Amino acid sequence: MTVFVNEEPLRLFRGANVGDAIMKYSESIFRDILSRRKVVTNATGKALPLQGDVHDGDRFVVTSSQ
C-alpha cells in the first residue's frame, strides 16, 4: 500500500501502523515524535497515535508540537 508523509509517497506493508510510516520516512523525526517535539496528524489536523492503523492512500503531516 502507499501512504504519504508530508506529501512524500511511501510503500508500506499491509498491517503497518502510523509509527511504521514515520520510521520509514525519517528515524530522527520518529524520535522527535516520541520525545513530543513533533506531532503527526492526519489530513484534517487530528493528532494520531503511532500505533494507529493506516490505509492505502492515507496522508499524514508531521509538524512541531505546540
C-alpha positions, 0 to 999 in steps of 0.5 A: 500500500502507499501512504504519504508523509508530508506529501512524500509517497511511501510503500508500506506493508499491509498491517503497518501502523502510523509509527511504521510510516514515520520510521520509514520516512525519517528515524530522527523525526520518529524520535522527535515524535516520541520525545513530543517535539513533533506531532503527526496528524492526519489530513484534517489536523487530528493528532494520531497515535503511532500505533494507529492503523493506516490505509492505502492512500492515507496522508499524514503531516508531521509538524512541531508540537505546540 
